[in-house]
Amino acid sequence: MEVEEWEETALFNFQSLLLVILLTICTSTYAHYVFPGIIDRNKENYVVGVFWKCARVGERLSPYVSLACVFMAGSMFMGQW
């Protein structure tokens, strides 16, 4: 019998999960800046409401989010060596 190899997804790899969360926050914040009506109009919807909440986090905690992005980029850059 052969043992199957499991591929790690973003849900099981902590660094990838943090990267997905940071990218979602940054993308939602930018989308809210460019198209505020679309995000604000759908904030009560459960699926699109997640993006509205991510946009709020990005707007209110922008210095911390940007520092987290810089640290994530540095850790990924150092991990490539």
mmJSON file of the N, C-alpha and C atoms, coordinates in Angstrom:
{"data_MODEL":{"atom_site":{
"group_PDB":["ATOM","ATOM","ATOM","ATOM","ATOM","ATOM","ATOM","ATOM","ATOM","ATOM","ATOM","ATOM","ATOM","ATOM","ATOM","ATOM","ATOM","ATOM","ATOM","ATOM","ATOM","ATOM","ATOM","ATOM","ATOM","ATOM","ATOM","ATOM","ATOM","ATOM","ATOM","ATOM","ATOM","ATOM","ATOM","ATOM","ATOM","ATOM","ATOM","ATOM","ATOM","ATOM","ATOM","ATOM","ATOM","ATOM","ATOM","ATOM","ATOM","ATOM","ATOM","ATOM","ATOM","ATOM","ATOM","ATOM","ATOM","ATOM","ATOM","ATOM","ATOM","ATOM","ATOM","ATOM","ATOM","ATOM","ATOM","ATOM","ATOM","ATOM","ATOM","ATOM","ATOM","ATOM","ATOM","ATOM","ATOM","ATOM","ATOM","ATOM","ATOM","ATOM","ATOM","ATOM","ATOM","ATOM","ATOM","ATOM","ATOM","ATOM","ATOM","ATOM","ATOM","ATOM","ATOM","ATOM","ATOM","ATOM","ATOM","ATOM","ATOM","ATOM","ATOM","ATOM","ATOM","ATOM","ATOM","ATOM","ATOM","ATOM","ATOM","ATOM","ATOM","ATOM","ATOM","ATOM","ATOM","ATOM","ATOM","ATOM","ATOM","ATOM","ATOM","ATOM","ATOM","ATOM","ATOM","ATOM","ATOM","ATOM","ATOM","ATOM","ATOM","ATOM","ATOM","ATOM","ATOM","ATOM","ATOM","ATOM","ATOM","ATOM","ATOM","ATOM","ATOM","ATOM","ATOM","ATOM","ATOM","ATOM","ATOM","ATOM","ATOM","ATOM","ATOM","ATOM","ATOM","ATOM","ATOM","ATOM","ATOM","ATOM","ATOM","ATOM","ATOM","ATOM","ATOM","ATOM","ATOM","ATOM","ATOM","ATOM","ATOM","ATOM","ATOM","ATOM","ATOM","ATOM","ATOM","ATOM","ATOM","ATOM","ATOM","ATOM","ATOM","ATOM","ATOM","ATOM","ATOM","ATOM","ATOM","ATOM","ATOM","ATOM","ATOM","ATOM","ATOM","ATOM","ATOM","ATOM","ATOM","ATOM","ATOM","ATOM","ATOM","ATOM","ATOM","ATOM","ATOM","ATOM","ATOM","ATOM","ATOM","ATOM","ATOM","ATOM","ATOM","ATOM","ATOM","ATOM","ATOM","ATOM","ATOM","ATOM","ATOM","ATOM","ATOM","ATOM","ATOM","ATOM","ATOM","ATOM","ATOM","ATOM","ATOM","ATOM","ATOM","ATOM","ATOM","ATOM","ATOM","ATOM","ATOM"],
"id":[1,2,3,4,5,6,7,8,9,10,11,12,13,14,15,16,17,18,19,20,21,22,23,24,25,26,27,28,29,30,31,32,33,34,35,36,37,38,39,40,41,42,43,44,45,46,47,48,49,50,51,52,53,54,55,56,57,58,59,60,61,62,63,64,65,66,67,68,69,70,71,72,73,74,75,76,77,78,79,80,81,82,83,84,85,86,87,88,89,90,91,92,93,94,95,96,97,98,99,100,101,102,103,104,105,106,107,108,109,110,111,112,113,114,115,116,117,118,119,120,121,122,123,124,125,126,127,128,129,130,131,132,133,134,135,136,137,138,139,140,141,142,143,144,145,146,147,148,149,150,151,152,153,154,155,156,157,158,159,160,161,162,163,164,165,166,167,168,169,170,171,172,173,174,175,176,177,178,179,180,181,182,183,184,185,186,187,188,189,190,191,192,193,194,195,196,197,198,199,200,201,202,203,204,205,206,207,208,209,210,211,212,213,214,215,216,217,218,219,220,221,222,223,224,225,226,227,228,229,230,231,232,233,234,235,236,237,238,239,240,241,242,243],
"type_symbol":["N","C","C","N","C","C","N","C","C","N","C","C","N","C","C","N","C","C","N","C","C","N","C","C","N","C","C","N","C","C","N","C","C","N","C","C","N","C","C","N","C","C","N","C","C","N","C","C","N","C","C","N","C","C","N","C","C","N","C","C","N","C","C","N","C","C","N","C","C","N","C","C","N","C","C","N","C","C","N","C","C","N","C","C","N","C","C","N","C","C","N","C","C","N","C","C","N","C","C","N","C","C","N","C","C","N","C","C","N","C","C","N","C","C","N","C","C","N","C","C","N","C","C","N","C","C","N","C","C","N","C","C","N","C","C","N","C","C","N","C","C","N","C","C","N","C","C","N","C","C","N","C","C","N","C","C","N","C","C","N","C","C","N","C","C","N","C","C","N","C","C","N","C","C","N","C","C","N","C","C","N","C","C","N","C","C","N","C","C","N","C","C","N","C","C","N","C","C","N","C","C","N","C","C","N","C","C","N","C","C","N","C","C","N","C","C","N","C","C","N","C","C","N","C","C","N","C","C","N","C","C","N","C","C","N","C","C","N","C","C","N","C","C"],
"label_atom_id":["N","CA","C","N","CA","C","N","CA","C","N","CA","C","N","CA","C","N","CA","C","N","CA","C","N","CA","C","N","CA","C","N","CA","C","N","CA","C","N","CA","C","N","CA","C","N","CA","C","N","CA","C","N","CA","C","N","CA","C","N","CA","C","N","CA","C","N","CA","C","N","CA","C","N","CA","C","N","CA","C","N","CA","C","N","CA","C","N","CA","C","N","CA","C","N","CA","C","N","CA","C","N","CA","C","N","CA","C","N","CA","C","N","CA","C","N","CA","C","N","CA","C","N","CA","C","N","CA","C","N","CA","C","N","CA","C","N","CA","C","N","CA","C","N","CA","C","N","CA","C","N","CA","C","N","CA","C","N","CA","C","N","CA","C","N","CA","C","N","CA","C","N","CA","C","N","CA","C","N","CA","C","N","CA","C","N","CA","C","N","CA","C","N","CA","C","N","CA","C","N","CA","C","N","CA","C","N","CA","C","N","CA","C","N","CA","C","N","CA","C","N","CA","C","N","CA","C","N","CA","C","N","CA","C","N","CA","C","N","CA","C","N","CA","C","N","CA","C","N","CA","C","N","CA","C","N","CA","C","N","CA","C","N","CA","C","N","CA","C","N","CA","C","N","CA","C","N","CA","C","N","CA","C"],
"label_alt_id":[null,null,null,null,null,null,null,null,null,null,null,null,null,null,null,null,null,null,null,null,null,null,null,null,null,null,null,null,null,null,null,null,null,null,null,null,null,null,null,null,null,null,null,null,null,null,null,null,null,null,null,null,null,null,null,null,null,null,null,null,null,null,null,null,null,null,null,null,null,null,null,null,null,null,null,null,null,null,null,null,null,null,null,null,null,null,null,null,null,null,null,null,null,null,null,null,null,null,null,null,null,null,null,null,null,null,null,null,null,null,null,null,null,null,null,null,null,null,null,null,null,null,null,null,null,null,null,null,null,null,null,null,null,null,null,null,null,null,null,null,null,null,null,null,null,null,null,null,null,null,null,null,null,null,null,null,null,null,null,null,null,null,null,null,null,null,null,null,null,null,null,null,null,null,null,null,null,null,null,null,null,null,null,null,null,null,null,null,null,null,null,null,null,null,null,null,null,null,null,null,null,null,null,null,null,null,null,null,null,null,null,null,null,null,null,null,null,null,null,null,null,null,null,null,null,null,null,null,null,null,null,null,null,null,null,null,null,null,null,null,null,null,null],
"label_comp_id":["MET","MET","MET","GLU","GLU","GLU","VAL","VAL","VAL","GLU","GLU","GLU","GLU","GLU","GLU","TRP","TRP","TRP","GLU","GLU","GLU","GLU","GLU","GLU","THR","THR","THR","ALA","ALA","ALA","LEU","LEU","LEU","PHE","PHE","PHE","ASN","ASN","ASN","PHE","PHE","PHE","GLN","GLN","GLN","SER","SER","SER","LEU","LEU","LEU","LEU","LEU","LEU","LEU","LEU","LEU","VAL","VAL","VAL","ILE","ILE","ILE","LEU","LEU","LEU","LEU","LEU","LEU","THR","THR","THR","ILE","ILE","ILE","CYS","CYS","CYS","THR","THR","THR","SER","SER","SER","THR","THR","THR","TYR","TYR","TYR","ALA","ALA","ALA","HIS","HIS","HIS","TYR","TYR","TYR","VAL","VAL","VAL","PHE","PHE","PHE","PRO","PRO","PRO","GLY","GLY","GLY","ILE","ILE","ILE","ILE","ILE","ILE","ASP","ASP","ASP","ARG","ARG","ARG","ASN","ASN","ASN","LYS","LYS","LYS","GLU","GLU","GLU","ASN","ASN","ASN","TYR","TYR","TYR","VAL","VAL","VAL","VAL","VAL","VAL","GLY","GLY","GLY","VAL","VAL","VAL","PHE","PHE","PHE","TRP","TRP","TRP","LYS","LYS","LYS","CYS","CYS","CYS","ALA","ALA","ALA","ARG","ARG","ARG","VAL","VAL","VAL","GLY","GLY","GLY","GLU","GLU","GLU","ARG","ARG","ARG","LEU","LEU","LEU","SER","SER","SER","PRO","PRO","PRO","TYR","TYR","TYR","VAL","VAL","VAL","SER","SER","SER","LEU","LEU","LEU","ALA","ALA","ALA","CYS","CYS","CYS","VAL","VAL","VAL","PHE","PHE","PHE","MET","MET","MET","ALA","ALA","ALA","GLY","GLY","GLY","SER","SER","SER","MET","MET","MET","PHE","PHE","PHE","MET","MET","MET","GLY","GLY","GLY","GLN","GLN","GLN","TRP","TRP","TRP"],
"label_asym_id":["A","A","A","A","A","A","A","A","A","A","A","A","A","A","A","A","A","A","A","A","A","A","A","A","A","A","A","A","A","A","A","A","A","A","A","A","A","A","A","A","A","A","A","A","A","A","A","A","A","A","A","A","A","A","A","A","A","A","A","A","A","A","A","A","A","A","A","A","A","A","A","A","A","A","A","A","A","A","A","A","A","A","A","A","A","A","A","A","A","A","A","A","A","A","A","A","A","A","A","A","A","A","A","A","A","A","A","A","A","A","A","A","A","A","A","A","A","A","A","A","A","A","A","A","A","A","A","A","A","A","A","A","A","A","A","A","A","A","A","A","A","A","A","A","A","A","A","A","A","A","A","A","A","A","A","A","A","A","A","A","A","A","A","A","A","A","A","A","A","A","A","A","A","A","A","A","A","A","A","A","A","A","A","A","A","A","A","A","A","A","A","A","A","A","A","A","A","A","A","A","A","A","A","A","A","A","A","A","A","A","A","A","A","A","A","A","A","A","A","A","A","A","A","A","A","A","A","A","A","A","A","A","A","A","A","A","A","A","A","A","A","A","A"],
"label_entity_id":["1","1","1","1","1","1","1","1","1","1","1","1","1","1","1","1","1","1","1","1","1","1","1","1","1","1","1","1","1","1","1","1","1","1","1","1","1","1","1","1","1","1","1","1","1","1","1","1","1","1","1","1","1","1","1","1","1","1","1","1","1","1","1","1","1","1","1","1","1","1","1","1","1","1","1","1","1","1","1","1","1","1","1","1","1","1","1","1","1","1","1","1","1","1","1","1","1","1","1","1","1","1","1","1","1","1","1","1","1","1","1","1","1","1","1","1","1","1","1","1","1","1","1","1","1","1","1","1","1","1","1","1","1","1","1","1","1","1","1","1","1","1","1","1","1","1","1","1","1","1","1","1","1","1","1","1","1","1","1","1","1","1","1","1","1","1","1","1","1","1","1","1","1","1","1","1","1","1","1","1","1","1","1","1","1","1","1","1","1","1","1","1","1","1","1","1","1","1","1","1","1","1","1","1","1","1","1","1","1","1","1","1","1","1","1","1","1","1","1","1","1","1","1","1","1","1","1","1","1","1","1","1","1","1","1","1","1","1","1","1","1","1","1"],
"label_seq_id":[1,1,1,2,2,2,3,3,3,4,4,4,5,5,5,6,6,6,7,7,7,8,8,8,9,9,9,10,10,10,11,11,11,12,12,12,13,13,13,14,14,14,15,15,15,16,16,16,17,17,17,18,18,18,19,19,19,20,20,20,21,21,21,22,22,22,23,23,23,24,24,24,25,25,25,26,26,26,27,27,27,28,28,28,29,29,29,30,30,30,31,31,31,32,32,32,33,33,33,34,34,34,35,35,35,36,36,36,37,37,37,38,38,38,39,39,39,40,40,40,41,41,41,42,42,42,43,43,43,44,44,44,45,45,45,46,46,46,47,47,47,48,48,48,49,49,49,50,50,50,51,51,51,52,52,52,53,53,53,54,54,54,55,55,55,56,56,56,57,57,57,58,58,58,59,59,59,60,60,60,61,61,61,62,62,62,63,63,63,64,64,64,65,65,65,66,66,66,67,67,67,68,68,68,69,69,69,70,70,70,71,71,71,72,72,72,73,73,73,74,74,74,75,75,75,76,76,76,77,77,77,78,78,78,79,79,79,80,80,80,81,81,81],
"pdbx_PDB_ins_code":[null,null,null,null,null,null,null,null,null,null,null,null,null,null,null,null,null,null,null,null,null,null,null,null,null,null,null,null,null,null,null,null,null,null,null,null,null,null,null,null,null,null,null,null,null,null,null,null,null,null,null,null,null,null,null,null,null,null,null,null,null,null,null,null,null,null,null,null,null,null,null,null,null,null,null,null,null,null,null,null,null,null,null,null,null,null,null,null,null,null,null,null,null,null,null,null,null,null,null,null,null,null,null,null,null,null,null,null,null,null,null,null,null,null,null,null,null,null,null,null,null,null,null,null,null,null,null,null,null,null,null,null,null,null,null,null,null,null,null,null,null,null,null,null,null,null,null,null,null,null,null,null,null,null,null,null,null,null,null,null,null,null,null,null,null,null,null,null,null,null,null,null,null,null,null,null,null,null,null,null,null,null,null,null,null,null,null,null,null,null,null,null,null,null,null,null,null,null,null,null,null,null,null,null,null,null,null,null,null,null,null,null,null,null,null,null,null,null,null,null,null,null,null,null,null,null,null,null,null,null,null,null,null,null,null,null,null,null,null,null,null,null,null],
"Cartn_x":[0.833,0.0,0.872,0.453,1.177,0.531,1.366,0.875,0.695,-0.496,-0.77,-0.17,0.392,0.945,-0.151,-0.23,-1.231,-0.611,-1.329,-0.883,-1.475,-0.665,-1.151,-1.933,-3.066,-3.851,-3.67,-4.291,-4.173,-4.83,-5.742,-6.402,-5.504,-4.573,-3.729,-2.319,-1.939,-0.642,-0.863,-0.354,-0.653,-0.167,1.022,1.549,0.687,0.234,-0.629,-1.989,-2.501,-3.768,-3.649,-2.559,-2.344,-2.216,-1.559,-1.414,-2.767,-3.607,-4.942,-5.77,-5.687,-6.431,-5.932,-4.613,-4.064,-4.439,-4.36,-4.728,-6.217,-7.051,-8.486,-8.766,-8.08,-8.258,-7.802,-6.629,-6.099,-6.949,-7.39,-8.213,-9.579,-10.174,-11.48,-11.391,-10.326,-10.147,-9.99,-9.214,-9.038,-10.343,-11.06,-12.335,-13.34,-13.337,-14.233,-13.846,-12.575,-12.114,-12.541,-12.429,-12.751,-14.26,-14.936,-16.373,-17.089,-17.258,-17.834,-19.292,-20.033,-21.451,-21.701,-20.875,-21.083,-20.858,-19.779,-19.472,-20.481,-20.81,-21.737,-23.154,-23.551,-24.902,-25.114,-24.08,-24.21,-23.656,-23.569,-22.97,-23.864,-25.155,-26.063,-26.029,-25.591,-25.479,-24.354,-24.562,-23.57,-22.259,-22.335,-21.123,-20.375,-21.05,-20.396,-20.131,-20.868,-20.649,-19.279,-18.719,-17.359,-16.373,-16.567,-15.685,-15.874,-17.102,-17.346,-16.613,-16.659,-15.959,-14.449,-13.95,-12.51,-12.1,-12.98,-12.687,-12.639,-13.524,-13.505,-12.222,-11.801,-10.551,-9.39,-9.362,-8.282,-8.259,-9.435,-9.492,-9.098,-9.568,-9.344,-8.005,-7.483,-6.204,-5.138,-5.197,-4.295,-2.809,-2.335,-0.901,-0.501,-1.357,-1.04,-1.13,-2.102,-2.236,-1.034,-0.584,0.574,1.842,1.992,3.143,3.079,1.89,1.742,2.09,1.718,2.07,3.583,4.235,5.689,6.37,5.919,6.498,6.24,5.055,4.738,5.608,5.803,6.669,8.106,8.572,9.924,10.075,9.073,9.171,9.097,8.303,8.232,9.508,10.094,11.339,12.478,12.545,13.584,13.355,12.106,11.803,12.207,12.376,12.745,14.224,15.025,16.495,16.876],
"Cartn_y":[-1.182,0.0,1.237,2.177,3.437,4.438,5.225,6.266,7.541,8.09,9.318,10.507,11.422,12.638,13.704,14.362,15.401,16.752,17.528,18.888,19.808,20.736,21.687,22.785,23.127,24.232,25.431,26.541,27.754,27.582,26.644,26.44,25.72,24.912,24.136,24.696,25.599,26.249,27.641,27.879,29.111,30.351,30.295,31.449,31.769,30.768,30.997,31.536,31.059,31.58,33.054,33.448,34.868,35.696,35.148,35.855,36.06,35.054,35.18,36.215,36.233,37.215,38.627,38.817,40.145,40.613,39.735,40.114,40.429,39.719,40.01,41.371,41.687,42.991,44.109,43.955,45.004,45.179,44.084,44.159,44.755,44.379,44.928,46.419,46.837,48.257,49.062,48.551,49.245,49.269,48.154,48.108,49.068,49.205,50.155,51.586,51.847,53.185,53.533,52.581,52.837,52.781,51.775,51.58,51.512,52.644,52.58,52.135,52.431,52.078,50.59,49.867,48.424,47.718,48.071,47.418,47.831,49.128,49.607,49.096,48.962,48.512,47.06,46.259,44.828,44.434,45.366,45.025,44.13,44.085,43.218,41.783,41.598,40.258,39.518,38.237,37.491,37.318,36.997,36.738,38.035,39.029,40.299,41.114,40.846,41.538,41.265,40.116,39.795,40.785,41.122,42.078,43.482,43.833,45.128,45.204,44.109,44.076,44.141,43.453,43.515,44.925,45.611,46.988,47.899,47.69,48.488,48.249,47.011,46.698,47.381,47.326,47.953,49.46,50.072,51.53,51.976,51.278,51.716,51.281,50.166,49.668,49.686,50.665,50.662,50.663,51.358,51.258,49.839,49.177,47.824,46.817,47.021,46.136,46.303,47.536,47.756,47.175,47.283,46.649,45.129,44.581,43.127,42.704,43.521,43.211,43.263,44.235,44.343,43.149,42.779,41.619,40.326,40.212,39.015,38.946,40.084,40.1,39.742,40.275,39.942,38.482,37.916,36.498,35.608,35.995,35.196,35.343,36.531,36.758,35.962,35.961,35.206,33.701,33.29,31.889,31.334,32.204,31.772,31.461,31.915,31.731,30.358],
"Cartn_z":[0.0,0.0,0.0,-0.787,-0.842,0.112,0.712,1.606,0.79,0.845,0.103,0.85,0.092,0.695,0.729,1.85,2.019,1.69,0.926,0.647,1.7,2.177,3.163,2.466,3.018,2.492,3.406,3.041,3.844,5.216,5.345,6.628,7.623,7.133,8.016,8.153,7.282,7.356,7.948,9.145,9.877,9.133,8.549,7.829,6.609,5.91,4.755,5.172,6.292,6.795,7.145,7.805,8.111,6.838,5.844,4.572,3.906,3.907,3.314,4.069,5.382,6.171,5.884,5.842,5.551,4.155,3.192,1.83,1.715,2.448,2.439,3.059,4.151,4.794,3.866,3.265,2.393,1.136,0.545,-0.662,-0.357,0.76,1.135,1.429,2.075,2.365,1.082,0.144,-1.13,-1.922,-1.937,-2.664,-2.053,-0.73,-0.08,-0.403,-0.554,-0.921,-2.353,-3.262,-4.668,-4.918,-4.371,-4.571,-3.221,-2.542,-1.19,-1.178,-2.22,-2.24,-2.277,-2.985,-3.119,-1.788,-1.105,0.171,1.239,1.317,2.341,2.117,0.865,0.549,0.97,0.915,1.198,2.564,3.501,4.788,5.639,5.372,6.123,5.605,4.376,3.796,4.503,4.794,5.569,4.808,3.521,2.746,2.464,1.953,1.619,2.88,3.946,5.215,5.802,5.49,5.939,5.329,4.059,3.409,3.979,4.369,4.998,6.343,7.108,8.392,8.202,7.189,6.899,6.481,5.732,5.331,6.549,7.504,8.746,9.526,9.621,10.326,9.62,8.302,7.545,7.685,7.782,7.932,9.335,10.32,11.697,12.261,11.798,12.305,11.217,10.331,9.179,9.54,10.58,10.896,11.307,12.063,12.51,11.37,10.48,9.322,8.4,8.203,7.334,7.957,9.271,9.927,9.808,9.937,9.781,8.363,7.366,5.97,5.765,6.371,6.245,6.911,8.099,8.776,8.013,7.437,6.654,5.406,4.754,3.573,3.953,5.073,5.525,5.875,6.539,6.901,5.668,4.694,3.464,2.647,2.663,1.938,2.571,3.888,4.579,4.47,4.326,4.182,2.814,1.829,0.484,0.373,1.324,1.206,1.566],
"occupancy":[1.0,1.0,1.0,1.0,1.0,1.0,1.0,1.0,1.0,1.0,1.0,1.0,1.0,1.0,1.0,1.0,1.0,1.0,1.0,1.0,1.0,1.0,1.0,1.0,1.0,1.0,1.0,1.0,1.0,1.0,1.0,1.0,1.0,1.0,1.0,1.0,1.0,1.0,1.0,1.0,1.0,1.0,1.0,1.0,1.0,1.0,1.0,1.0,1.0,1.0,1.0,1.0,1.0,1.0,1.0,1.0,1.0,1.0,1.0,1.0,1.0,1.0,1.0,1.0,1.0,1.0,1.0,1.0,1.0,1.0,1.0,1.0,1.0,1.0,1.0,1.0,1.0,1.0,1.0,1.0,1.0,1.0,1.0,1.0,1.0,1.0,1.0,1.0,1.0,1.0,1.0,1.0,1.0,1.0,1.0,1.0,1.0,1.0,1.0,1.0,1.0,1.0,1.0,1.0,1.0,1.0,1.0,1.0,1.0,1.0,1.0,1.0,1.0,1.0,1.0,1.0,1.0,1.0,1.0,1.0,1.0,1.0,1.0,1.0,1.0,1.0,1.0,1.0,1.0,1.0,1.0,1.0,1.0,1.0,1.0,1.0,1.0,1.0,1.0,1.0,1.0,1.0,1.0,1.0,1.0,1.0,1.0,1.0,1.0,1.0,1.0,1.0,1.0,1.0,1.0,1.0,1.0,1.0,1.0,1.0,1.0,1.0,1.0,1.0,1.0,1.0,1.0,1.0,1.0,1.0,1.0,1.0,1.0,1.0,1.0,1.0,1.0,1.0,1.0,1.0,1.0,1.0,1.0,1.0,1.0,1.0,1.0,1.0,1.0,1.0,1.0,1.0,1.0,1.0,1.0,1.0,1.0,1.0,1.0,1.0,1.0,1.0,1.0,1.0,1.0,1.0,1.0,1.0,1.0,1.0,1.0,1.0,1.0,1.0,1.0,1.0,1.0,1.0,1.0,1.0,1.0,1.0,1.0,1.0,1.0,1.0,1.0,1.0,1.0,1.0,1.0,1.0,1.0,1.0,1.0,1.0,1.0,1.0,1.0,1.0,1.0,1.0,1.0],
"B_iso_or_equiv":[0.0,0.0,0.0,0.0,0.0,0.0,0.0,0.0,0.0,0.0,0.0,0.0,0.0,0.0,0.0,0.0,0.0,0.0,0.0,0.0,0.0,0.0,0.0,0.0,0.0,0.0,0.0,0.0,0.0,0.0,0.0,0.0,0.0,0.0,0.0,0.0,0.0,0.0,0.0,0.0,0.0,0.0,0.0,0.0,0.0,0.0,0.0,0.0,0.0,0.0,0.0,0.0,0.0,0.0,0.0,0.0,0.0,0.0,0.0,0.0,0.0,0.0,0.0,0.0,0.0,0.0,0.0,0.0,0.0,0.0,0.0,0.0,0.0,0.0,0.0,0.0,0.0,0.0,0.0,0.0,0.0,0.0,0.0,0.0,0.0,0.0,0.0,0.0,0.0,0.0,0.0,0.0,0.0,0.0,0.0,0.0,0.0,0.0,0.0,0.0,0.0,0.0,0.0,0.0,0.0,0.0,0.0,0.0,0.0,0.0,0.0,0.0,0.0,0.0,0.0,0.0,0.0,0.0,0.0,0.0,0.0,0.0,0.0,0.0,0.0,0.0,0.0,0.0,0.0,0.0,0.0,0.0,0.0,0.0,0.0,0.0,0.0,0.0,0.0,0.0,0.0,0.0,0.0,0.0,0.0,0.0,0.0,0.0,0.0,0.0,0.0,0.0,0.0,0.0,0.0,0.0,0.0,0.0,0.0,0.0,0.0,0.0,0.0,0.0,0.0,0.0,0.0,0.0,0.0,0.0,0.0,0.0,0.0,0.0,0.0,0.0,0.0,0.0,0.0,0.0,0.0,0.0,0.0,0.0,0.0,0.0,0.0,0.0,0.0,0.0,0.0,0.0,0.0,0.0,0.0,0.0,0.0,0.0,0.0,0.0,0.0,0.0,0.0,0.0,0.0,0.0,0.0,0.0,0.0,0.0,0.0,0.0,0.0,0.0,0.0,0.0,0.0,0.0,0.0,0.0,0.0,0.0,0.0,0.0,0.0,0.0,0.0,0.0,0.0,0.0,0.0,0.0,0.0,0.0,0.0,0.0,0.0,0.0,0.0,0.0,0.0,0.0,0.0],
"pdbx_formal_charge":[null,null,null,null,null,null,null,null,null,null,null,null,null,null,null,null,null,null,null,null,null,null,null,null,null,null,null,null,null,null,null,null,null,null,null,null,null,null,null,null,null,null,null,null,null,null,null,null,null,null,null,null,null,null,null,null,null,null,null,null,null,null,null,null,null,null,null,null,null,null,null,null,null,null,null,null,null,null,null,null,null,null,null,null,null,null,null,null,null,null,null,null,null,null,null,null,null,null,null,null,null,null,null,null,null,null,null,null,null,null,null,null,null,null,null,null,null,null,null,null,null,null,null,null,null,null,null,null,null,null,null,null,null,null,null,null,null,null,null,null,null,null,null,null,null,null,null,null,null,null,null,null,null,null,null,null,null,null,null,null,null,null,null,null,null,null,null,null,null,null,null,null,null,null,null,null,null,null,null,null,null,null,null,null,null,null,null,null,null,null,null,null,null,null,null,null,null,null,null,null,null,null,null,null,null,null,null,null,null,null,null,null,null,null,null,null,null,null,null,null,null,null,null,null,null,null,null,null,null,null,null,null,null,null,null,null,null,null,null,null,null,null,null],
"auth_seq_id":[1,1,1,2,2,2,3,3,3,4,4,4,5,5,5,6,6,6,7,7,7,8,8,8,9,9,9,10,10,10,11,11,11,12,12,12,13,13,13,14,14,14,15,15,15,16,16,16,17,17,17,18,18,18,19,19,19,20,20,20,21,21,21,22,22,22,23,23,23,24,24,24,25,25,25,26,26,26,27,27,27,28,28,28,29,29,29,30,30,30,31,31,31,32,32,32,33,33,33,34,34,34,35,35,35,36,36,36,37,37,37,38,38,38,39,39,39,40,40,40,41,41,41,42,42,42,43,43,43,44,44,44,45,45,45,46,46,46,47,47,47,48,48,48,49,49,49,50,50,50,51,51,51,52,52,52,53,53,53,54,54,54,55,55,55,56,56,56,57,57,57,58,58,58,59,59,59,60,60,60,61,61,61,62,62,62,63,63,63,64,64,64,65,65,65,66,66,66,67,67,67,68,68,68,69,69,69,70,70,70,71,71,71,72,72,72,73,73,73,74,74,74,75,75,75,76,76,76,77,77,77,78,78,78,79,79,79,80,80,80,81,81,81],
"auth_comp_id":["MET","MET","MET","GLU","GLU","GLU","VAL","VAL","VAL","GLU","GLU","GLU","GLU","GLU","GLU","TRP","TRP","TRP","GLU","GLU","GLU","GLU","GLU","GLU","THR","THR","THR","ALA","ALA","ALA","LEU","LEU","LEU","PHE","PHE","PHE","ASN","ASN","ASN","PHE","PHE","PHE","GLN","GLN","GLN","SER","SER","SER","LEU","LEU","LEU","LEU","LEU","LEU","LEU","LEU","LEU","VAL","VAL","VAL","ILE","ILE","ILE","LEU","LEU","LEU","LEU","LEU","LEU","THR","THR","THR","ILE","ILE","ILE","CYS","CYS","CYS","THR","THR","THR","SER","SER","SER","THR","THR","THR","TYR","TYR","TYR","ALA","ALA","ALA","HIS","HIS","HIS","TYR","TYR","TYR","VAL","VAL","VAL","PHE","PHE","PHE","PRO","PRO","PRO","GLY","GLY","GLY","ILE","ILE","ILE","ILE","ILE","ILE","ASP","ASP","ASP","ARG","ARG","ARG","ASN","ASN","ASN","LYS","LYS","LYS","GLU","GLU","GLU","ASN","ASN","ASN","TYR","TYR","TYR","VAL","VAL","VAL","VAL","VAL","VAL","GLY","GLY","GLY","VAL","VAL","VAL","PHE","PHE","PHE","TRP","TRP","TRP","LYS","LYS","LYS","CYS","CYS","CYS","ALA","ALA","ALA","ARG","ARG","ARG","VAL","VAL","VAL","GLY","GLY","GLY","GLU","GLU","GLU","ARG","ARG","ARG","LEU","LEU","LEU","SER","SER","SER","PRO","PRO","PRO","TYR","TYR","TYR","VAL","VAL","VAL","SER","SER","SER","LEU","LEU","LEU","ALA","ALA","ALA","CYS","CYS","CYS","VAL","VAL","VAL","PHE","PHE","PHE","MET","MET","MET","ALA","ALA","ALA","GLY","GLY","GLY","SER","SER","SER","MET","MET","MET","PHE","PHE","PHE","MET","MET","MET","GLY","GLY","GLY","GLN","GLN","GLN","TRP","TRP","TRP"],
"auth_asym_id":["A","A","A","A","A","A","A","A","A","A","A","A","A","A","A","A","A","A","A","A","A","A","A","A","A","A","A","A","A","A","A","A","A","A","A","A","A","A","A","A","A","A","A","A","A","A","A","A","A","A","A","A","A","A","A","A","A","A","A","A","A","A","A","A","A","A","A","A","A","A","A","A","A","A","A","A","A","A","A","A","A","A","A","A","A","A","A","A","A","A","A","A","A","A","A","A","A","A","A","A","A","A","A","A","A","A","A","A","A","A","A","A","A","A","A","A","A","A","A","A","A","A","A","A","A","A","A","A","A","A","A","A","A","A","A","A","A","A","A","A","A","A","A","A","A","A","A","A","A","A","A","A","A","A","A","A","A","A","A","A","A","A","A","A","A","A","A","A","A","A","A","A","A","A","A","A","A","A","A","A","A","A","A","A","A","A","A","A","A","A","A","A","A","A","A","A","A","A","A","A","A","A","A","A","A","A","A","A","A","A","A","A","A","A","A","A","A","A","A","A","A","A","A","A","A","A","A","A","A","A","A","A","A","A","A","A","A","A","A","A","A","A","A"],
"auth_atom_id":["N","CA","C","N","CA","C","N","CA","C","N","CA","C","N","CA","C","N","CA","C","N","CA","C","N","CA","C","N","CA","C","N","CA","C","N","CA","C","N","CA","C","N","CA","C","N","CA","C","N","CA","C","N","CA","C","N","CA","C","N","CA","C","N","CA","C","N","CA","C","N","CA","C","N","CA","C","N","CA","C","N","CA","C","N","CA","C","N","CA","C","N","CA","C","N","CA","C","N","CA","C","N","CA","C","N","CA","C","N","CA","C","N","CA","C","N","CA","C","N","CA","C","N","CA","C","N","CA","C","N","CA","C","N","CA","C","N","CA","C","N","CA","C","N","CA","C","N","CA","C","N","CA","C","N","CA","C","N","CA","C","N","CA","C","N","CA","C","N","CA","C","N","CA","C","N","CA","C","N","CA","C","N","CA","C","N","CA","C","N","CA","C","N","CA","C","N","CA","C","N","CA","C","N","CA","C","N","CA","C","N","CA","C","N","CA","C","N","CA","C","N","CA","C","N","CA","C","N","CA","C","N","CA","C","N","CA","C","N","CA","C","N","CA","C","N","CA","C","N","CA","C","N","CA","C","N","CA","C","N","CA","C","N","CA","C","N","CA","C","N","CA","C","N","CA","C","N","CA","C","N","CA","C"],
"pdbx_PDB_model_num":[1,1,1,1,1,1,1,1,1,1,1,1,1,1,1,1,1,1,1,1,1,1,1,1,1,1,1,1,1,1,1,1,1,1,1,1,1,1,1,1,1,1,1,1,1,1,1,1,1,1,1,1,1,1,1,1,1,1,1,1,1,1,1,1,1,1,1,1,1,1,1,1,1,1,1,1,1,1,1,1,1,1,1,1,1,1,1,1,1,1,1,1,1,1,1,1,1,1,1,1,1,1,1,1,1,1,1,1,1,1,1,1,1,1,1,1,1,1,1,1,1,1,1,1,1,1,1,1,1,1,1,1,1,1,1,1,1,1,1,1,1,1,1,1,1,1,1,1,1,1,1,1,1,1,1,1,1,1,1,1,1,1,1,1,1,1,1,1,1,1,1,1,1,1,1,1,1,1,1,1,1,1,1,1,1,1,1,1,1,1,1,1,1,1,1,1,1,1,1,1,1,1,1,1,1,1,1,1,1,1,1,1,1,1,1,1,1,1,1,1,1,1,1,1,1,1,1,1,1,1,1,1,1,1,1,1,1,1,1,1,1,1,1]
}}}
